[in-house]
Amino acid sequence: WQHLGWSLTNSMVTPQKLCLKTKITTLHEAQRLLGDLQWLRPMVGIPNELLDKLRPLLKGMDPTAP
């Protein structure tokens, strides 16, 4: 059974495999990356300061624009 990115079984709970796309070419890709990192942040201890450096990637209105 899978819920919110976690695989749940009768005996254990494990996170699903994560595949991050590191070559960002569009606003939509930047939004997905930041969303994934925001979701991971509490589990792996990513400080907000590190994400602040990536937030300028979210500027723009057209999700398909580079």
CHARMM internal coordinates of N, CA and C (Angstrom, degrees):
IC EDIT
DIST 1 N 1 CA 1.4437
DIST 1 CA 1 C 1.5117
ANGL 1 N 1 CA 1 C 107.88
DIST 1 C 2 N 1.3369
ANGL 1 CA 1 C 2 N 117.93
DIHE 1 N 1 CA 1 C 2 N 138.23
DIST 2 N 2 CA 1.4595
ANGL 1 C 2 N 2 CA 121.30
DIHE 1 CA 1 C 2 N 2 CA -179.47
DIST 2 CA 2 C 1.5187
ANGL 2 N 2 CA 2 C 109.28
DIHE 1 C 2 N 2 CA 2 C -121.88
DIST 2 C 3 N 1.3292
ANGL 2 CA 2 C 3 N 115.02
DIHE 2 N 2 CA 2 C 3 N 136.80
DIST 3 N 3 CA 1.4614
ANGL 2 C 3 N 3 CA 120.88
DIHE 2 CA 2 C 3 N 3 CA -179.56
DIST 3 CA 3 C 1.5177
ANGL 3 N 3 CA 3 C 108.95
DIHE 2 C 3 N 3 CA 3 C -147.72
DIST 3 C 4 N 1.3340
ANGL 3 CA 3 C 4 N 117.43
DIHE 3 N 3 CA 3 C 4 N 123.79
DIST 4 N 4 CA 1.4660
ANGL 3 C 4 N 4 CA 123.43
DIHE 3 CA 3 C 4 N 4 CA 176.36
DIST 4 CA 4 C 1.5275
ANGL 4 N 4 CA 4 C 112.86
DIHE 3 C 4 N 4 CA 4 C 50.83
DIST 4 C 5 N 1.3201
ANGL 4 CA 4 C 5 N 116.00
DIHE 4 N 4 CA 4 C 5 N 41.43
DIST 5 N 5 CA 1.4537
ANGL 4 C 5 N 5 CA 119.39
DIHE 4 CA 4 C 5 N 5 CA 176.64
DIST 5 CA 5 C 1.5137
ANGL 5 N 5 CA 5 C 114.78
DIHE 4 C 5 N 5 CA 5 C 83.65
DIST 5 C 6 N 1.3147
ANGL 5 CA 5 C 6 N 117.99
DIHE 5 N 5 CA 5 C 6 N 6.30
DIST 6 N 6 CA 1.4622
ANGL 5 C 6 N 6 CA 121.30
DIHE 5 CA 5 C 6 N 6 CA 179.06
DIST 6 CA 6 C 1.5227
ANGL 6 N 6 CA 6 C 109.12
DIHE 5 C 6 N 6 CA 6 C -114.92
DIST 6 C 7 N 1.3282
ANGL 6 CA 6 C 7 N 116.48
DIHE 6 N 6 CA 6 C 7 N 140.98
DIST 7 N 7 CA 1.4575
ANGL 6 C 7 N 7 CA 122.00
DIHE 6 CA 6 C 7 N 7 CA 173.93
DIST 7 CA 7 C 1.5226
ANGL 7 N 7 CA 7 C 107.53
DIHE 6 C 7 N 7 CA 7 C -96.24
DIST 7 C 8 N 1.3198
ANGL 7 CA 7 C 8 N 115.71
DIHE 7 N 7 CA 7 C 8 N 122.74
DIST 8 N 8 CA 1.4594
ANGL 7 C 8 N 8 CA 120.64
DIHE 7 CA 7 C 8 N 8 CA -177.22
DIST 8 CA 8 C 1.5247
ANGL 8 N 8 CA 8 C 109.06
DIHE 7 C 8 N 8 CA 8 C -111.77
DIST 8 C 9 N 1.3302
ANGL 8 CA 8 C 9 N 116.98
DIHE 8 N 8 CA 8 C 9 N 130.55
DIST 9 N 9 CA 1.4581
ANGL 8 C 9 N 9 CA 121.91
DIHE 8 CA 8 C 9 N 9 CA 174.65
DIST 9 CA 9 C 1.5175
ANGL 9 N 9 CA 9 C 107.41
DIHE 8 C 9 N 9 CA 9 C -127.84
DIST 9 C 10 N 1.3244
ANGL 9 CA 9 C 10 N 116.42
DIHE 9 N 9 CA 9 C 10 N 177.81
DIST 10 N 10 CA 1.4612
ANGL 9 C 10 N 10 CA 119.82
DIHE 9 CA 9 C 10 N 10 CA 179.10
DIST 10 CA 10 C 1.5195
ANGL 10 N 10 CA 10 C 112.39
DIHE 9 C 10 N 10 CA 10 C -64.44
DIST 10 C 11 N 1.3205
ANGL 10 CA 10 C 11 N 117.34
DIHE 10 N 10 CA 10 C 11 N -28.04
DIST 11 N 11 CA 1.4580
ANGL 10 C 11 N 11 CA 119.23
DIHE 10 CA 10 C 11 N 11 CA -173.61
DIST 11 CA 11 C 1.5236
ANGL 11 N 11 CA 11 C 114.73
DIHE 10 C 11 N 11 CA 11 C -107.75
DIST 11 C 12 N 1.3433
ANGL 11 CA 11 C 12 N 118.82
DIHE 11 N 11 CA 11 C 12 N -17.01
DIST 12 N 12 CA 1.4611
ANGL 11 C 12 N 12 CA 118.49
DIHE 11 CA 11 C 12 N 12 CA -177.07
DIST 12 CA 12 C 1.5277
ANGL 12 N 12 CA 12 C 111.89
DIHE 11 C 12 N 12 CA 12 C -160.31
DIST 12 C 13 N 1.3159
ANGL 12 CA 12 C 13 N 114.21
DIHE 12 N 12 CA 12 C 13 N 163.42
DIST 13 N 13 CA 1.4579
ANGL 12 C 13 N 13 CA 122.58
DIHE 12 CA 12 C 13 N 13 CA 176.04
DIST 13 CA 13 C 1.5191
ANGL 13 N 13 CA 13 C 107.13
DIHE 12 C 13 N 13 CA 13 C -122.63
DIST 13 C 14 N 1.3267
ANGL 13 CA 13 C 14 N 117.37
DIHE 13 N 13 CA 13 C 14 N 125.03
DIST 14 N 14 CA 1.4622
ANGL 13 C 14 N 14 CA 121.02
DIHE 13 CA 13 C 14 N 14 CA 179.47
DIST 14 CA 14 C 1.5244
ANGL 14 N 14 CA 14 C 109.37
DIHE 13 C 14 N 14 CA 14 C -134.17
DIST 14 C 15 N 1.3230
ANGL 14 CA 14 C 15 N 116.70
DIHE 14 N 14 CA 14 C 15 N 150.17
DIST 15 N 15 CA 1.4672
ANGL 14 C 15 N 15 CA 118.47
DIHE 14 CA 14 C 15 N 15 CA 176.49
DIST 15 CA 15 C 1.5243
ANGL 15 N 15 CA 15 C 110.37
DIHE 14 C 15 N 15 CA 15 C -72.51
DIST 15 C 16 N 1.3345
ANGL 15 CA 15 C 16 N 115.20
DIHE 15 N 15 CA 15 C 16 N 149.82
DIST 16 N 16 CA 1.4527
ANGL 15 C 16 N 16 CA 119.49
DIHE 15 CA 15 C 16 N 16 CA 174.92
DIST 16 CA 16 C 1.5193
ANGL 16 N 16 CA 16 C 108.85
DIHE 15 C 16 N 16 CA 16 C -69.82
DIST 16 C 17 N 1.3320
ANGL 16 CA 16 C 17 N 115.98
DIHE 16 N 16 CA 16 C 17 N 157.86
DIST 17 N 17 CA 1.4640
ANGL 16 C 17 N 17 CA 119.42
DIHE 16 CA 16 C 17 N 17 CA 175.00
DIST 17 CA 17 C 1.5135
ANGL 17 N 17 CA 17 C 108.75
DIHE 16 C 17 N 17 CA 17 C -63.44
DIST 17 C 18 N 1.3011
ANGL 17 CA 17 C 18 N 114.95
DIHE 17 N 17 CA 17 C 18 N 140.80
DIST 18 N 18 CA 1.4487
ANGL 17 C 18 N 18 CA 121.02
DIHE 17 CA 17 C 18 N 18 CA -178.50
DIST 18 CA 18 C 1.5155
ANGL 18 N 18 CA 18 C 109.50
DIHE 17 C 18 N 18 CA 18 C -112.43
DIST 18 C 19 N 1.3052
ANGL 18 CA 18 C 19 N 116.65
DIHE 18 N 18 CA 18 C 19 N 135.07
DIST 19 N 19 CA 1.4563
ANGL 18 C 19 N 19 CA 122.00
DIHE 18 CA 18 C 19 N 19 CA 176.89
DIST 19 CA 19 C 1.5202
ANGL 19 N 19 CA 19 C 107.40
DIHE 18 C 19 N 19 CA 19 C -124.83
DIST 19 C 20 N 1.3168
ANGL 19 CA 19 C 20 N 116.59
DIHE 19 N 19 CA 19 C 20 N 107.33
DIST 20 N 20 CA 1.4581
ANGL 19 C 20 N 20 CA 120.96
DIHE 19 CA 19 C 20 N 20 CA 179.86
DIST 20 CA 20 C 1.5165
ANGL 20 N 20 CA 20 C 110.26
DIHE 19 C 20 N 20 CA 20 C -95.49
DIST 20 C 21 N 1.3111
ANGL 20 CA 20 C 21 N 115.41
DIHE 20 N 20 CA 20 C 21 N 132.75
DIST 21 N 21 CA 1.4630
ANGL 20 C 21 N 21 CA 120.99
DIHE 20 CA 20 C 21 N 21 CA 174.78
DIST 21 CA 21 C 1.5221
ANGL 21 N 21 CA 21 C 106.71
DIHE 20 C 21 N 21 CA 21 C -88.04
DIST 21 C 22 N 1.3119
ANGL 21 CA 21 C 22 N 116.75
DIHE 21 N 21 CA 21 C 22 N 119.64
DIST 22 N 22 CA 1.4668
ANGL 21 C 22 N 22 CA 120.01
DIHE 21 CA 21 C 22 N 22 CA -174.71
DIST 22 CA 22 C 1.5177
ANGL 22 N 22 CA 22 C 113.54
DIHE 21 C 22 N 22 CA 22 C -98.73
DIST 22 C 23 N 1.3244
ANGL 22 CA 22 C 23 N 117.97
DIHE 22 N 22 CA 22 C 23 N -13.08
DIST 23 N 23 CA 1.4615
ANGL 22 C 23 N 23 CA 120.11
DIHE 22 CA 22 C 23 N 23 CA 176.57
DIST 23 CA 23 C 1.5274
ANGL 23 N 23 CA 23 C 107.58
DIHE 22 C 23 N 23 CA 23 C -95.25
DIST 23 C 24 N 1.3161
ANGL 23 CA 23 C 24 N 116.11
DIHE 23 N 23 CA 23 C 24 N 103.00
DIST 24 N 24 CA 1.4579
ANGL 23 C 24 N 24 CA 122.46
DIHE 23 CA 23 C 24 N 24 CA -175.62
DIST 24 CA 24 C 1.5257
ANGL 24 N 24 CA 24 C 108.87
DIHE 23 C 24 N 24 CA 24 C -97.10
DIST 24 C 25 N 1.3419
ANGL 24 CA 24 C 25 N 116.51
DIHE 24 N 24 CA 24 C 25 N 121.46
DIST 25 N 25 CA 1.4603
ANGL 24 C 25 N 25 CA 119.61
DIHE 24 CA 24 C 25 N 25 CA -179.74
DIST 25 CA 25 C 1.5238
ANGL 25 N 25 CA 25 C 113.38
DIHE 24 C 25 N 25 CA 25 C -121.17
DIST 25 C 26 N 1.3381
ANGL 25 CA 25 C 26 N 118.33
DIHE 25 N 25 CA 25 C 26 N -15.36
DIST 26 N 26 CA 1.4648
ANGL 25 C 26 N 26 CA 120.41
DIHE 25 CA 25 C 26 N 26 CA -179.64
DIST 26 CA 26 C 1.5225
ANGL 26 N 26 CA 26 C 110.39
DIHE 25 C 26 N 26 CA 26 C -131.98
DIST 26 C 27 N 1.3191
ANGL 26 CA 26 C 27 N 115.34
DIHE 26 N 26 CA 26 C 27 N 164.17
DIST 27 N 27 CA 1.4621
ANGL 26 C 27 N 27 CA 121.00
DIHE 26 CA 26 C 27 N 27 CA 176.60
DIST 27 CA 27 C 1.5195
ANGL 27 N 27 CA 27 C 110.44
DIHE 26 C 27 N 27 CA 27 C -60.84
DIST 27 C 28 N 1.3175
ANGL 27 CA 27 C 28 N 117.16
DIHE 27 N 27 CA 27 C 28 N -40.17
DIST 28 N 28 CA 1.4650
ANGL 27 C 28 N 28 CA 120.54
DIHE 27 CA 27 C 28 N 28 CA -179.85
DIST 28 CA 28 C 1.5307
ANGL 28 N 28 CA 28 C 111.38
DIHE 27 C 28 N 28 CA 28 C -60.64
DIST 28 C 29 N 1.3188
ANGL 28 CA 28 C 29 N 117.23
DIHE 28 N 28 CA 28 C 29 N -42.55
DIST 29 N 29 CA 1.4664
ANGL 28 C 29 N 29 CA 120.74
DIHE 28 CA 28 C 29 N 29 CA 177.80
DIST 29 CA 29 C 1.5214
ANGL 29 N 29 CA 29 C 110.86
DIHE 28 C 29 N 29 CA 29 C -64.13
DIST 29 C 30 N 1.3234
ANGL 29 CA 29 C 30 N 117.49
DIHE 29 N 29 CA 29 C 30 N -39.14
DIST 30 N 30 CA 1.4671
ANGL 29 C 30 N 30 CA 121.02
DIHE 29 CA 29 C 30 N 30 CA 177.51
DIST 30 CA 30 C 1.5216
ANGL 30 N 30 CA 30 C 110.32
DIHE 29 C 30 N 30 CA 30 C -64.34
DIST 30 C 31 N 1.3296
ANGL 30 CA 30 C 31 N 117.11
DIHE 30 N 30 CA 30 C 31 N -40.69
DIST 31 N 31 CA 1.4599
ANGL 30 C 31 N 31 CA 120.93
DIHE 30 CA 30 C 31 N 31 CA 178.52
DIST 31 CA 31 C 1.5245
ANGL 31 N 31 CA 31 C 110.76
DIHE 30 C 31 N 31 CA 31 C -63.15
DIST 31 C 32 N 1.3240
ANGL 31 CA 31 C 32 N 116.83
DIHE 31 N 31 CA 31 C 32 N -41.77
DIST 32 N 32 CA 1.4668
ANGL 31 C 32 N 32 CA 120.02
DIHE 31 CA 31 C 32 N 32 CA 179.17
DIST 32 CA 32 C 1.5265
ANGL 32 N 32 CA 32 C 111.35
DIHE 31 C 32 N 32 CA 32 C -65.27
DIST 32 C 33 N 1.3412
ANGL 32 CA 32 C 33 N 116.78
DIHE 32 N 32 CA 32 C 33 N -43.36
DIST 33 N 33 CA 1.4616
ANGL 32 C 33 N 33 CA 120.67
DIHE 32 CA 32 C 33 N 33 CA 179.38
DIST 33 CA 33 C 1.5242
ANGL 33 N 33 CA 33 C 110.68
DIHE 32 C 33 N 33 CA 33 C -61.33
DIST 33 C 34 N 1.3350
ANGL 33 CA 33 C 34 N 116.78
DIHE 33 N 33 CA 33 C 34 N -49.35
DIST 34 N 34 CA 1.4640
ANGL 33 C 34 N 34 CA 119.63
DIHE 33 CA 33 C 34 N 34 CA -179.42
DIST 34 CA 34 C 1.5231
ANGL 34 N 34 CA 34 C 111.34
DIHE 33 C 34 N 34 CA 34 C -63.98
DIST 34 C 35 N 1.3219
ANGL 34 CA 34 C 35 N 117.30
DIHE 34 N 34 CA 34 C 35 N -36.31
DIST 35 N 35 CA 1.4639
ANGL 34 C 35 N 35 CA 120.65
DIHE 34 CA 34 C 35 N 35 CA 176.65
DIST 35 CA 35 C 1.5185
ANGL 35 N 35 CA 35 C 111.67
DIHE 34 C 35 N 35 CA 35 C -63.52
DIST 35 C 36 N 1.3331
ANGL 35 CA 35 C 36 N 116.82
DIHE 35 N 35 CA 35 C 36 N -43.94
DIST 36 N 36 CA 1.4684
ANGL 35 C 36 N 36 CA 120.71
DIHE 35 CA 35 C 36 N 36 CA 177.85
DIST 36 CA 36 C 1.5220
ANGL 36 N 36 CA 36 C 111.15
DIHE 35 C 36 N 36 CA 36 C -63.43
DIST 36 C 37 N 1.3263
ANGL 36 CA 36 C 37 N 116.99
DIHE 36 N 36 CA 36 C 37 N -43.57
DIST 37 N 37 CA 1.4673
ANGL 36 C 37 N 37 CA 120.48
DIHE 36 CA 36 C 37 N 37 CA 179.64
DIST 37 CA 37 C 1.5228
ANGL 37 N 37 CA 37 C 111.03
DIHE 36 C 37 N 37 CA 37 C -66.45
DIST 37 C 38 N 1.3237
ANGL 37 CA 37 C 38 N 117.08
DIHE 37 N 37 CA 37 C 38 N -37.57
DIST 38 N 38 CA 1.4634
ANGL 37 C 38 N 38 CA 120.83
DIHE 37 CA 37 C 38 N 38 CA 178.53
DIST 38 CA 38 C 1.5232
ANGL 38 N 38 CA 38 C 110.07
DIHE 37 C 38 N 38 CA 38 C -64.25
DIST 38 C 39 N 1.3273
ANGL 38 CA 38 C 39 N 116.80
DIHE 38 N 38 CA 38 C 39 N -37.96
DIST 39 N 39 CA 1.4546
ANGL 38 C 39 N 39 CA 121.27
DIHE 38 CA 38 C 39 N 39 CA 178.81
DIST 39 CA 39 C 1.5369
ANGL 39 N 39 CA 39 C 110.85
DIHE 38 C 39 N 39 CA 39 C -68.44
DIST 39 C 40 N 1.3365
ANGL 39 CA 39 C 40 N 116.48
DIHE 39 N 39 CA 39 C 40 N -38.60
DIST 40 N 40 CA 1.4636
ANGL 39 C 40 N 40 CA 121.24
DIHE 39 CA 39 C 40 N 40 CA -179.54
DIST 40 CA 40 C 1.5259
ANGL 40 N 40 CA 40 C 113.36
DIHE 39 C 40 N 40 CA 40 C -76.12
DIST 40 C 41 N 1.3158
ANGL 40 CA 40 C 41 N 116.75
DIHE 40 N 40 CA 40 C 41 N -25.17
DIST 41 N 41 CA 1.4584
ANGL 40 C 41 N 41 CA 122.87
DIHE 40 CA 40 C 41 N 41 CA -171.00
DIST 41 CA 41 C 1.5287
ANGL 41 N 41 CA 41 C 114.04
DIHE 40 C 41 N 41 CA 41 C -46.72
DIST 41 C 42 N 1.3275
ANGL 41 CA 41 C 42 N 120.51
DIHE 41 N 41 CA 41 C 42 N -51.89
DIST 42 N 42 CA 1.4642
ANGL 41 C 42 N 42 CA 118.37
DIHE 41 CA 41 C 42 N 42 CA -177.89
DIST 42 CA 42 C 1.5262
ANGL 42 N 42 CA 42 C 114.27
DIHE 41 C 42 N 42 CA 42 C -68.20
DIST 42 C 43 N 1.3372
ANGL 42 CA 42 C 43 N 117.19
DIHE 42 N 42 CA 42 C 43 N -27.73
DIST 43 N 43 CA 1.4669
ANGL 42 C 43 N 43 CA 119.68
DIHE 42 CA 42 C 43 N 43 CA -177.39
DIST 43 CA 43 C 1.5143
ANGL 43 N 43 CA 43 C 112.89
DIHE 42 C 43 N 43 CA 43 C -78.53
DIST 43 C 44 N 1.3317
ANGL 43 CA 43 C 44 N 117.22
DIHE 43 N 43 CA 43 C 44 N -34.05
DIST 44 N 44 CA 1.4623
ANGL 43 C 44 N 44 CA 119.91
DIHE 43 CA 43 C 44 N 44 CA -175.77
DIST 44 CA 44 C 1.5215
ANGL 44 N 44 CA 44 C 112.85
DIHE 43 C 44 N 44 CA 44 C -111.29
DIST 44 C 45 N 1.3248
ANGL 44 CA 44 C 45 N 117.10
DIHE 44 N 44 CA 44 C 45 N -0.56
DIST 45 N 45 CA 1.4634
ANGL 44 C 45 N 45 CA 120.11
DIHE 44 CA 44 C 45 N 45 CA 174.32
DIST 45 CA 45 C 1.5171
ANGL 45 N 45 CA 45 C 115.11
DIHE 44 C 45 N 45 CA 45 C 78.35
DIST 45 C 46 N 1.3285
ANGL 45 CA 45 C 46 N 117.86
DIHE 45 N 45 CA 45 C 46 N 34.85
DIST 46 N 46 CA 1.4636
ANGL 45 C 46 N 46 CA 120.12
DIHE 45 CA 45 C 46 N 46 CA 176.64
DIST 46 CA 46 C 1.5252
ANGL 46 N 46 CA 46 C 108.09
DIHE 45 C 46 N 46 CA 46 C -76.13
DIST 46 C 47 N 1.3313
ANGL 46 CA 46 C 47 N 118.48
DIHE 46 N 46 CA 46 C 47 N 120.09
DIST 47 N 47 CA 1.4678
ANGL 46 C 47 N 47 CA 119.63
DIHE 46 CA 46 C 47 N 47 CA 179.48
DIST 47 CA 47 C 1.5308
ANGL 47 N 47 CA 47 C 111.39
DIHE 46 C 47 N 47 CA 47 C -74.20
DIST 47 C 48 N 1.3282
ANGL 47 CA 47 C 48 N 116.16
DIHE 47 N 47 CA 47 C 48 N 150.46
DIST 48 N 48 CA 1.4637
ANGL 47 C 48 N 48 CA 121.43
DIHE 47 CA 47 C 48 N 48 CA 179.06
DIST 48 CA 48 C 1.5164
ANGL 48 N 48 CA 48 C 111.90
DIHE 47 C 48 N 48 CA 48 C -57.22
DIST 48 C 49 N 1.3210
ANGL 48 CA 48 C 49 N 117.59
DIHE 48 N 48 CA 48 C 49 N -30.84
DIST 49 N 49 CA 1.4602
ANGL 48 C 49 N 49 CA 121.02
DIHE 48 CA 48 C 49 N 49 CA -178.02
DIST 49 CA 49 C 1.5276
ANGL 49 N 49 CA 49 C 111.40
DIHE 48 C 49 N 49 CA 49 C -60.34
DIST 49 C 50 N 1.3231
ANGL 49 CA 49 C 50 N 116.86
DIHE 49 N 49 CA 49 C 50 N -36.30
DIST 50 N 50 CA 1.4673
ANGL 49 C 50 N 50 CA 119.93
DIHE 49 CA 49 C 50 N 50 CA 178.18
DIST 50 CA 50 C 1.5273
ANGL 50 N 50 CA 50 C 111.07
DIHE 49 C 50 N 50 CA 50 C -68.99
DIST 50 C 51 N 1.3220
ANGL 50 CA 50 C 51 N 116.47
DIHE 50 N 50 CA 50 C 51 N -38.12
DIST 51 N 51 CA 1.4644
ANGL 50 C 51 N 51 CA 119.59
DIHE 50 CA 50 C 51 N 51 CA 178.80
DIST 51 CA 51 C 1.5205
ANGL 51 N 51 CA 51 C 111.53
DIHE 50 C 51 N 51 CA 51 C -71.30
DIST 51 C 52 N 1.3286
ANGL 51 CA 51 C 52 N 117.43
DIHE 51 N 51 CA 51 C 52 N -28.10
DIST 52 N 52 CA 1.4672
ANGL 51 C 52 N 52 CA 120.61
DIHE 51 CA 51 C 52 N 52 CA 179.00
DIST 52 CA 52 C 1.5245
ANGL 52 N 52 CA 52 C 111.37
DIHE 51 C 52 N 52 CA 52 C -58.41
DIST 52 C 53 N 1.3235
ANGL 52 CA 52 C 53 N 117.00
DIHE 52 N 52 CA 52 C 53 N -32.19
DIST 53 N 53 CA 1.4649
ANGL 52 C 53 N 53 CA 120.53
DIHE 52 CA 52 C 53 N 53 CA -179.76
DIST 53 CA 53 C 1.5291
ANGL 53 N 53 CA 53 C 111.72
DIHE 52 C 53 N 53 CA 53 C -69.66
DIST 53 C 54 N 1.3275
ANGL 53 CA 53 C 54 N 117.29
DIHE 53 N 53 CA 53 C 54 N -23.04
DIST 54 N 54 CA 1.4606
ANGL 53 C 54 N 54 CA 121.10
DIHE 53 CA 53 C 54 N 54 CA -179.05
DIST 54 CA 54 C 1.5253
ANGL 54 N 54 CA 54 C 112.87
DIHE 53 C 54 N 54 CA 54 C -94.08
DIST 54 C 55 N 1.3111
ANGL 54 CA 54 C 55 N 117.86
DIHE 54 N 54 CA 54 C 55 N -16.47
DIST 55 N 55 CA 1.4689
ANGL 54 C 55 N 55 CA 120.73
DIHE 54 CA 54 C 55 N 55 CA -175.45
DIST 55 CA 55 C 1.5249
ANGL 55 N 55 CA 55 C 114.21
DIHE 54 C 55 N 55 CA 55 C -60.86
DIST 55 C 56 N 1.3436
ANGL 55 CA 55 C 56 N 121.16
DIHE 55 N 55 CA 55 C 56 N -30.49
DIST 56 N 56 CA 1.4695
ANGL 55 C 56 N 56 CA 118.91
DIHE 55 CA 55 C 56 N 56 CA 175.70
DIST 56 CA 56 C 1.5352
ANGL 56 N 56 CA 56 C 113.26
DIHE 55 C 56 N 56 CA 56 C -59.12
DIST 56 C 57 N 1.3273
ANGL 56 CA 56 C 57 N 117.93
DIHE 56 N 56 CA 56 C 57 N -20.82
DIST 57 N 57 CA 1.4653
ANGL 56 C 57 N 57 CA 120.66
DIHE 56 CA 56 C 57 N 57 CA 176.64
DIST 57 CA 57 C 1.5284
ANGL 57 N 57 CA 57 C 112.02
DIHE 56 C 57 N 57 CA 57 C -64.08
DIST 57 C 58 N 1.3415
ANGL 57 CA 57 C 58 N 116.84
DIHE 57 N 57 CA 57 C 58 N -19.01
DIST 58 N 58 CA 1.4602
ANGL 57 C 58 N 58 CA 120.78
DIHE 57 CA 57 C 58 N 58 CA -175.61
DIST 58 CA 58 C 1.5229
ANGL 58 N 58 CA 58 C 113.45
DIHE 57 C 58 N 58 CA 58 C -86.12
DIST 58 C 59 N 1.3242
ANGL 58 CA 58 C 59 N 117.60
DIHE 58 N 58 CA 58 C 59 N 0.19
DIST 59 N 59 CA 1.4633
ANGL 58 C 59 N 59 CA 120.04
DIHE 58 CA 58 C 59 N 59 CA 179.69
DIST 59 CA 59 C 1.5218
ANGL 59 N 59 CA 59 C 109.44
DIHE 58 C 59 N 59 CA 59 C -72.82
DIST 59 C 60 N 1.3127
ANGL 59 CA 59 C 60 N 115.00
DIHE 59 N 59 CA 59 C 60 N 141.39
DIST 60 N 60 CA 1.4591
ANGL 59 C 60 N 60 CA 120.56
DIHE 59 CA 59 C 60 N 60 CA 178.92
DIST 60 CA 60 C 1.5120
ANGL 60 N 60 CA 60 C 110.88
DIHE 59 C 60 N 60 CA 60 C 125.69
DIST 60 C 61 N 1.3158
ANGL 60 CA 60 C 61 N 115.69
DIHE 60 N 60 CA 60 C 61 N 168.62
DIST 61 N 61 CA 1.4608
ANGL 60 C 61 N 61 CA 121.16
DIHE 60 CA 60 C 61 N 61 CA -177.81
DIST 61 CA 61 C 1.5341
ANGL 61 N 61 CA 61 C 112.70
DIHE 60 C 61 N 61 CA 61 C -118.93
DIST 61 C 62 N 1.3230
ANGL 61 CA 61 C 62 N 117.48
DIHE 61 N 61 CA 61 C 62 N -29.81
DIST 62 N 62 CA 1.4619
ANGL 61 C 62 N 62 CA 121.44
DIHE 61 CA 61 C 62 N 62 CA -176.38
DIST 62 CA 62 C 1.5239
ANGL 62 N 62 CA 62 C 109.50
DIHE 61 C 62 N 62 CA 62 C -90.60
DIST 62 C 63 N 1.3479
ANGL 62 CA 62 C 63 N 118.40
DIHE 62 N 62 CA 62 C 63 N 113.37
DIST 63 N 63 CA 1.4603
ANGL 62 C 63 N 63 CA 120.16
DIHE 62 CA 62 C 63 N 63 CA -176.82
DIST 63 CA 63 C 1.5228
ANGL 63 N 63 CA 63 C 114.29
DIHE 62 C 63 N 63 CA 63 C -64.73
DIST 63 C 64 N 1.3327
ANGL 63 CA 63 C 64 N 117.71
DIHE 63 N 63 CA 63 C 64 N -17.78
DIST 64 N 64 CA 1.4667
ANGL 63 C 64 N 64 CA 119.72
DIHE 63 CA 63 C 64 N 64 CA -179.17
DIST 64 CA 64 C 1.5213
ANGL 64 N 64 CA 64 C 112.67
DIHE 63 C 64 N 64 CA 64 C -97.21
DIST 64 C 65 N 1.3248
ANGL 64 CA 64 C 65 N 116.80
DIHE 64 N 64 CA 64 C 65 N -4.48
DIST 65 N 65 CA 1.4694
ANGL 64 C 65 N 65 CA 120.27
DIHE 64 CA 64 C 65 N 65 CA -177.81
DIST 65 CA 65 C 1.5242
ANGL 65 N 65 CA 65 C 110.49
DIHE 64 C 65 N 65 CA 65 C -78.02
DIST 65 C 66 N 1.3356
ANGL 65 CA 65 C 66 N 116.64
DIHE 65 N 65 CA 65 C 66 N 144.90
DIST 66 N 66 CA 1.4751
ANGL 65 C 66 N 66 CA 119.38
DIHE 65 CA 65 C 66 N 66 CA 176.54
DIST 66 CA 66 C 1.5192
ANGL 66 N 66 CA 66 C 111.74
DIHE 65 C 66 N 66 CA 66 C -72.16
END
COOR INIT
IC SEED 1 N 1 CA 1 C
IC BUILD
